[in-house]
């Protein structure tokens, strides 16, 4: 057992090394059964493990397996060497267009893979994203994700700033909730704050989301603005599909560099 990497709602994450050669480094997430039962989220935790264990994508954090004792559940996760993306965003204030485009391209690819497996993530936000050794983005938290072959859900979940209009209006939702969240993420990468943030409270944020009331800062390029506006559409079916996101001019513009790791000067 090594140093703690972070603290979650139901336990902690530690950096660990396997005892047997080649002494593999991974992250061990320890969850306390008593806390899970107390919060009534047994089903959610079981679902999170089942979903994540079956995913294989370079931009999705691997869950290698799990084990448990009488008090705890241990999840063996891929170690994301460069830590939490959120911390880097806070430190920098905002990301460059190149870095943001690279991350959105990776997110779109990972979401396309998830949706192909009928998995809706439902909680895309900087806090749930990690950065791997080569500077690549990793989707890390599947606590709110759902395997939905019917593709229609009604549960209100996720994080307020990232909720789409159909969720704040308590309407059924589809995988298009992840497209909306991708638009919010793109905006936050480039401006440093989510587009519908209202410091006066949740109700005001709800109203702005329902009206799709946002303004893109002047420093954001026309191509990035175009992508944000095409994703932040009130009607779920009007949102730009992931295949088109990956071919959008703003993504294609930085594509040659997208394949390589982000150099410190670009960050």
Beta strands, then each sheet from edge to edge (+ up, - down):
strand 1: 4-7
strand 2: 11-17
strand 3: 25-32
strand 4: 63-68
strand 5: 72-77
strand 6: 119-120
strand 7: 129-131
strand 8: 137-139
strand 9: 146-147
sheet 1: 1+ 2- 3+ 5- 4+
sheet 2: 6+ 9-
sheet 3: 7+ 8-
end
